[in-house]
């Protein structure tokens, strides 16, 4: 197993710790959870760097790296739904986009087409991770202007970038849905 894959596995192993700290931790659980989330998020950058620099790109990594990212994000969002910081329908939009894009990628792979991650998808990922970090700080309930809190702004940013990147993904790659095998 490559070093990059081990780092990806570390990210997956940090998810139960992250959730446990937030759900069962004490007074400072959000800040400890934030630290674990940042550490887990950093492993995404680290494993990608290692894989590219040391030519450790593997099928395992291609599959597990995005899965680990999705599991980390969804675990945070599930907790936010439980705490009332995020409406369940926003999480459903995020999950729908992820399943739809993954399905499109699988269909493309079946026809021998590779769909690379787009810029808007990368922006969505960065915005989502930053938004989750703000939602885990004491700043989450600060009112910015006109009753809009940091939390509401973060949820809105996640929603807008998720929808935009999903729509863009299908506009640019929707031809896969009508292709026949071998086309």
FIVEXPA-274726 format. One line per field, with one value per residue (C-alpha): z, x, y; residue number from 1; residue in three letters. Coordinates in Angstrom, 3 decimals. Last residue first. Example, Ala and Ser with C-alpha at 12.3 -4.5 7.8 and 13.67 -1.06 7.14 Angstrom:
BEGIN
zz	[7.140 / 7.800]
xx	[13.670 / 12.300]
yy	[-1.060 / -4.500]
num	[2 / 1]
residu	[SER / ALA]
# end
This chain:
BEGIN
zz	[-29.080 / -27.807 / -25.584 / -26.503 / -25.621 / -24.427 / -20.770 / -21.619 / -23.584 / -20.215 / -19.684 / -19.892 / -19.006 / -16.400 / -14.600 / -14.845 / -13.127 / -10.358 / -9.928 / -9.639 / -7.264 / -4.903 / -5.079 / -4.210 / -1.398 / 0.313 / 0.108 / 1.525 / 4.421 / 5.173 / 4.946 / 7.264 / 9.752 / 9.628 / 10.468 / 8.293 / 10.524 / 8.480 / 8.518 / 9.845 / 12.835 / 14.740 / 15.226 / 13.596 / 15.158 / 18.034 / 15.442 / 13.902 / 11.283 / 10.204 / 9.542 / 7.661 / 5.431 / 4.700 / 3.737 / 1.583 / -0.150 / -0.944 / -2.302 / -4.312 / -5.823 / -6.849 / -8.418 / -10.194 / -11.606 / -13.121 / -12.013 / -14.973 / -16.839 / -18.342 / -21.250 / -21.893 / -22.345 / -18.900 / -17.469 / -18.683 / -17.006 / -13.788 / -13.977 / -14.504 / -11.496 / -9.350 / -10.517 / -9.672 / -6.302 / -5.283 / -6.510 / -4.736 / -1.520 / -1.539 / -2.319 / 0.480 / 2.902 / 1.977 / 2.520 / 6.037 / 7.061 / 8.526 / 11.979 / 13.714 / 15.816 / 14.110 / 10.692 / 11.626 / 12.756 / 9.434 / 7.669 / 9.440 / 8.594 / 5.014 / 4.582 / 5.965 / 4.025 / 0.803 / 1.197 / 2.019 / -1.081 / -3.221 / -1.975 / -1.902 / -5.594 / -7.297 / -4.388 / -4.805 / -8.567 / -7.850 / -8.172 / -6.272 / -8.727 / -5.954 / -6.539 / -7.714 / -5.018 / -2.288 / -3.191 / -3.391 / -0.062 / 1.594 / 0.247 / 1.385 / 4.664 / 5.376 / 5.506 / 8.245 / 10.261 / 9.724 / 10.793 / 13.894 / 14.873 / 14.241 / 16.374 / 19.196 / 18.733 / 18.619 / 21.605 / 23.915 / 26.479 / 26.436 / 23.772 / 22.941 / 19.596 / 18.394 / 19.682 / 18.456 / 14.995 / 14.531 / 15.993 / 13.700 / 10.731 / 11.644 / 10.419 / 6.938 / 6.821 / 8.011 / 5.150 / 2.713 / 4.339 / 3.959 / 0.284 / -0.284 / 1.457 / -0.958 / 0.000]
xx	[-19.446 / -18.403 / -21.414 / -24.210 / -24.041 / -27.172 / -26.251 / -22.592 / -23.655 / -24.424 / -20.760 / -20.478 / -24.100 / -24.111 / -21.012 / -22.222 / -25.473 / -23.618 / -21.069 / -23.798 / -25.947 / -23.068 / -21.635 / -25.012 / -25.836 / -22.441 / -22.407 / -25.934 / -25.015 / -21.987 / -24.035 / -26.649 / -23.955 / -22.234 / -25.610 / -27.901 / -30.243 / -29.834 / -26.068 / -23.353 / -25.080 / -22.740 / -24.187 / -21.351 / -18.600 / -18.135 / -16.463 / -17.722 / -19.888 / -16.842 / -14.915 / -17.874 / -17.919 / -14.191 / -14.622 / -17.668 / -16.039 / -12.944 / -15.014 / -17.311 / -14.302 / -12.911 / -16.222 / -16.353 / -12.875 / -13.901 / -12.940 / -11.949 / -14.458 / -12.836 / -14.623 / -14.224 / -17.949 / -18.338 / -16.171 / -18.674 / -21.542 / -19.537 / -18.727 / -22.394 / -23.308 / -20.714 / -22.077 / -25.638 / -24.716 / -22.743 / -25.395 / -28.155 / -26.118 / -25.584 / -29.256 / -30.265 / -27.955 / -29.729 / -33.104 / -32.054 / -31.812 / -28.435 / -27.546 / -30.354 / -27.960 / -28.977 / -28.706 / -25.268 / -24.241 / -25.303 / -23.420 / -20.171 / -20.496 / -21.434 / -18.233 / -15.954 / -17.700 / -17.517 / -13.808 / -13.105 / -15.046 / -13.063 / -9.787 / -10.997 / -11.713 / -8.776 / -6.593 / -7.471 / -7.013 / -3.498 / -1.492 / 1.754 / 3.974 / 6.099 / 5.128 / 1.579 / 0.543 / 2.379 / 0.693 / -2.730 / -2.228 / -1.143 / -3.963 / -6.589 / -4.731 / -5.242 / -8.997 / -8.592 / -6.398 / -8.854 / -11.758 / -9.846 / -9.110 / -12.728 / -13.917 / -11.674 / -13.205 / -16.726 / -16.133 / -15.125 / -17.882 / -17.775 / -17.502 / -20.121 / -21.533 / -18.748 / -15.852 / -17.475 / -18.105 / -14.502 / -13.142 / -15.451 / -14.139 / -10.428 / -10.224 / -11.335 / -8.654 / -6.045 / -7.097 / -6.299 / -2.874 / -2.250 / -3.220 / -0.660 / 2.016 / 1.362 / 0.000]
yy	[5.824 / 2.394 / 1.840 / 4.237 / 7.892 / 9.704 / 10.152 / 10.742 / 13.810 / 15.386 / 16.187 / 19.984 / 20.761 / 18.002 / 19.286 / 22.871 / 21.949 / 20.124 / 22.917 / 25.541 / 23.492 / 22.720 / 26.234 / 27.762 / 25.318 / 25.465 / 29.265 / 29.433 / 27.137 / 29.341 / 32.560 / 31.079 / 30.058 / 33.461 / 34.936 / 37.015 / 39.050 / 42.227 / 42.185 / 39.883 / 38.355 / 36.080 / 32.601 / 30.646 / 32.789 / 30.306 / 28.072 / 24.823 / 26.559 / 28.560 / 25.323 / 23.856 / 26.929 / 26.592 / 22.910 / 23.653 / 26.631 / 24.539 / 21.638 / 23.871 / 25.659 / 22.263 / 21.342 / 24.703 / 24.091 / 20.775 / 17.283 / 15.155 / 13.021 / 9.942 / 8.282 / 4.558 / 3.973 / 2.383 / 5.164 / 7.744 / 5.916 / 5.716 / 9.439 / 10.271 / 8.153 / 9.916 / 13.287 / 12.258 / 10.750 / 13.841 / 16.285 / 14.364 / 14.255 / 18.023 / 18.681 / 16.289 / 18.098 / 21.324 / 19.592 / 18.583 / 22.236 / 23.164 / 24.489 / 22.588 / 20.496 / 17.249 / 18.895 / 20.239 / 16.753 / 15.275 / 18.072 / 17.211 / 13.504 / 14.421 / 16.429 / 13.713 / 10.936 / 12.944 / 13.592 / 9.930 / 8.855 / 11.303 / 9.767 / 6.150 / 5.560 / 7.275 / 6.175 / 2.494 / 2.820 / 4.047 / 7.273 / 6.848 / 8.724 / 10.224 / 13.866 / 13.137 / 10.672 / 12.573 / 15.866 / 14.267 / 12.512 / 15.768 / 17.928 / 15.439 / 14.901 / 18.595 / 18.056 / 15.431 / 17.805 / 20.660 / 18.436 / 17.249 / 20.861 / 21.863 / 18.943 / 20.194 / 23.652 / 22.262 / 19.982 / 22.809 / 22.277 / 18.532 / 15.913 / 13.285 / 14.394 / 16.662 / 14.560 / 11.353 / 12.782 / 13.879 / 10.633 / 8.638 / 10.676 / 10.481 / 6.875 / 7.948 / 10.632 / 8.108 / 5.827 / 8.632 / 9.062 / 5.339 / 5.566 / 8.335 / 6.258 / 3.416 / 0.000]
num	[183 / 182 / 181 / 180 / 179 / 178 / 177 / 176 / 175 / 174 / 173 / 172 / 171 / 170 / 169 / 168 / 167 / 166 / 165 / 164 / 163 / 162 / 161 / 160 / 159 / 158 / 157 / 156 / 155 / 154 / 153 / 152 / 151 / 150 / 149 / 148 / 147 / 146 / 145 / 144 / 143 / 142 / 141 / 140 / 139 / 138 / 137 / 136 / 135 / 134 / 133 / 132 / 131 / 130 / 129 / 128 / 127 / 126 / 125 / 124 / 123 / 122 / 121 / 120 / 119 / 118 / 117 / 116 / 115 / 114 / 113 / 112 / 111 / 110 / 109 / 108 / 107 / 106 / 105 / 104 / 103 / 102 / 101 / 100 / 99 / 98 / 97 / 96 / 95 / 94 / 93 / 92 / 91 / 90 / 89 / 88 / 87 / 86 / 85 / 84 / 83 / 82 / 81 / 80 / 79 / 78 / 77 / 76 / 75 / 74 / 73 / 72 / 71 / 70 / 69 / 68 / 67 / 66 / 65 / 64 / 63 / 62 / 61 / 60 / 59 / 58 / 57 / 56 / 55 / 54 / 53 / 52 / 51 / 50 / 49 / 48 / 47 / 46 / 45 / 44 / 43 / 42 / 41 / 40 / 39 / 38 / 37 / 36 / 35 / 34 / 33 / 32 / 31 / 30 / 29 / 28 / 27 / 26 / 25 / 24 / 23 / 22 / 21 / 20 / 19 / 18 / 17 / 16 / 15 / 14 / 13 / 12 / 11 / 10 / 9 / 8 / 7 / 6 / 5 / 4 / 3 / 2 / 1]
residu	[UNK / UNK / UNK / UNK / UNK / UNK / UNK / UNK / UNK / UNK / UNK / UNK / UNK / UNK / UNK / UNK / UNK / UNK / UNK / UNK / UNK / UNK / UNK / UNK / UNK / UNK / UNK / UNK / UNK / UNK / UNK / UNK / UNK / UNK / UNK / UNK / UNK / UNK / UNK / UNK / UNK / UNK / UNK / UNK / UNK / UNK / UNK / UNK / UNK / UNK / UNK / UNK / UNK / UNK / UNK / UNK / UNK / UNK / UNK / UNK / UNK / UNK / UNK / UNK / UNK / UNK / UNK / UNK / UNK / UNK / UNK / UNK / UNK / UNK / UNK / UNK / UNK / UNK / UNK / UNK / UNK / UNK / UNK / UNK / UNK / UNK / UNK / UNK / UNK / UNK / UNK / UNK / UNK / UNK / UNK / UNK / UNK / UNK / UNK / UNK / UNK / UNK / UNK / UNK / UNK / UNK / UNK / UNK / UNK / UNK / UNK / UNK / UNK / UNK / UNK / UNK / UNK / UNK / UNK / UNK / UNK / UNK / UNK / UNK / UNK / UNK / UNK / UNK / UNK / UNK / UNK / UNK / UNK / UNK / UNK / UNK / UNK / UNK / UNK / UNK / UNK / UNK / UNK / UNK / UNK / UNK / UNK / UNK / UNK / UNK / UNK / UNK / UNK / UNK / UNK / UNK / UNK / UNK / UNK / UNK / UNK / UNK / UNK / UNK / UNK / UNK / UNK / UNK / UNK / UNK / UNK / UNK / UNK / UNK / UNK / UNK / UNK / UNK / UNK / UNK / UNK / UNK / UNK]
# end
